[in-house]
Amino acid sequence: MSAIIIYMSLHGCAEKAALKLRDMHWDDVDLVNLKVQDPPPLDDYDTVIIGGSIHSGEIQGRIRKFCREHEWVLITKRLGLYLCHMQEGEAATRQFHEAFPQQLRNHAVAKGLFGGEFNLEKMLPHEKSLMKKAVGIDHSIENVNTKAIEGFGKVIFHLDKT
Ligand SMILES: Cc1cc2nc3c(=O)[nH]c(=O)nc-3n(C[C@H](O)[C@H](O)[C@H](O)COP(=O)(O)O)c2cc1C
């Protein structure tokens, strides 16, 4: 089974999730950061995972574009979609719905809301002041749902059946 994880990450949370998922697989998994790489043709892969993170309510534009442009190929794959985010509950679900096209959400065998982190050390000054103003946060917070990542990995890589 050949797999690829295509992701984008501003401060590293969605990237860490991609690395963790890769490490759960027994074989090579290709990792493509859309910020710095073009994705290879998807013909070689039967499993495709797409992950991004939410900033000001939106997933990265390149992830959105990639999903739109490859929708018809992606619905022929074993597909997983995940997000890093800080909002919880219905707000998180709504962001997931807005981040990925309906057809892909319906087709995906694994859908992940992984939580996220506010890493002040990695934020630019304007991001820090936005965080302080918008949500009153002036310190780093780690709220990644490791169990959600592991559960997602088990489903997408069939690990529960081995
Ligand atoms: C400037 C900024 C805006 C953000 N806006 C949102 C938001 O609208 N909704 C949300 O759930 N999380 C929001 N977050 C939290 C991020 O989704 C969270 O930090 C996530 O872990 C980022 O993942 P990344 O490091 O892979 O980009 C925001 C974070 C920053 C720094």
PDBQT file of the ligand as one rigid body, heavy atoms in Angstrom, charges set to zero:
ROOT
HETATM    1  C1  LIG A 201      -2.967  34.137  13.677  1.00  0.00    +0.000 C 
HETATM    2  C2  LIG A 201      -3.698  32.890  14.115  1.00  0.00    +0.000 A 
HETATM    3  C3  LIG A 201      -5.069  32.764  13.840  1.00  0.00    +0.000 A 
HETATM    4  C4  LIG A 201      -5.768  31.600  14.251  1.00  0.00    +0.000 A 
HETATM    5  N1  LIG A 201      -7.096  31.483  13.964  1.00  0.00    +0.000 NA
HETATM    6  C5  LIG A 201      -7.760  30.360  14.346  1.00  0.00    +0.000 A 
HETATM    7  C6  LIG A 201      -9.150  30.199  14.051  1.00  0.00    +0.000 A 
HETATM    8  O1  LIG A 201      -9.785  31.036  13.424  1.00  0.00    +0.000 OA
HETATM    9  N2  LIG A 201      -9.746  29.054  14.457  1.00  0.00    +0.000 N 
HETATM   10  C7  LIG A 201      -9.079  28.077  15.153  1.00  0.00    +0.000 A 
HETATM   11  O2  LIG A 201      -9.691  27.054  15.510  1.00  0.00    +0.000 OA
HETATM   12  N3  LIG A 201      -7.761  28.193  15.432  1.00  0.00    +0.000 NA
HETATM   13  C8  LIG A 201      -7.095  29.306  15.043  1.00  0.00    +0.000 A 
HETATM   14  N4  LIG A 201      -5.762  29.439  15.310  1.00  0.00    +0.000 N 
HETATM   15  C9  LIG A 201      -5.073  28.336  15.986  1.00  0.00    +0.000 C 
HETATM   16  C10 LIG A 201      -4.311  27.441  15.005  1.00  0.00    +0.000 C 
HETATM   17  O3  LIG A 201      -5.197  26.714  14.196  1.00  0.00    +0.000 OA
HETATM   18  C11 LIG A 201      -3.408  26.525  15.816  1.00  0.00    +0.000 C 
HETATM   19  O4  LIG A 201      -2.396  27.318  16.363  1.00  0.00    +0.000 OA
HETATM   20  C12 LIG A 201      -2.824  25.371  15.029  1.00  0.00    +0.000 C 
HETATM   21  O5  LIG A 201      -2.139  24.531  15.912  1.00  0.00    +0.000 OA
HETATM   22  C13 LIG A 201      -1.900  25.873  13.939  1.00  0.00    +0.000 C 
HETATM   23  O6  LIG A 201      -1.344  24.775  13.262  1.00  0.00    +0.000 OA
HETATM   24  P1  LIG A 201      -0.018  24.951  12.367  1.00  0.00    +0.000 P 
HETATM   25  O7  LIG A 201       1.101  25.268  13.309  1.00  0.00    +0.000 OA
HETATM   26  O8  LIG A 201       0.158  23.633  11.697  1.00  0.00    +0.000 OA
HETATM   27  O9  LIG A 201      -0.295  26.036  11.389  1.00  0.00    +0.000 OA
HETATM   28  C14 LIG A 201      -5.069  30.562  14.927  1.00  0.00    +0.000 A 
HETATM   29  C15 LIG A 201      -3.682  30.703  15.183  1.00  0.00    +0.000 A 
HETATM   30  C16 LIG A 201      -2.998  31.852  14.783  1.00  0.00    +0.000 A 
HETATM   31  C17 LIG A 201      -1.532  31.966  15.069  1.00  0.00    +0.000 C 
ENDROOT
TORSDOF 0
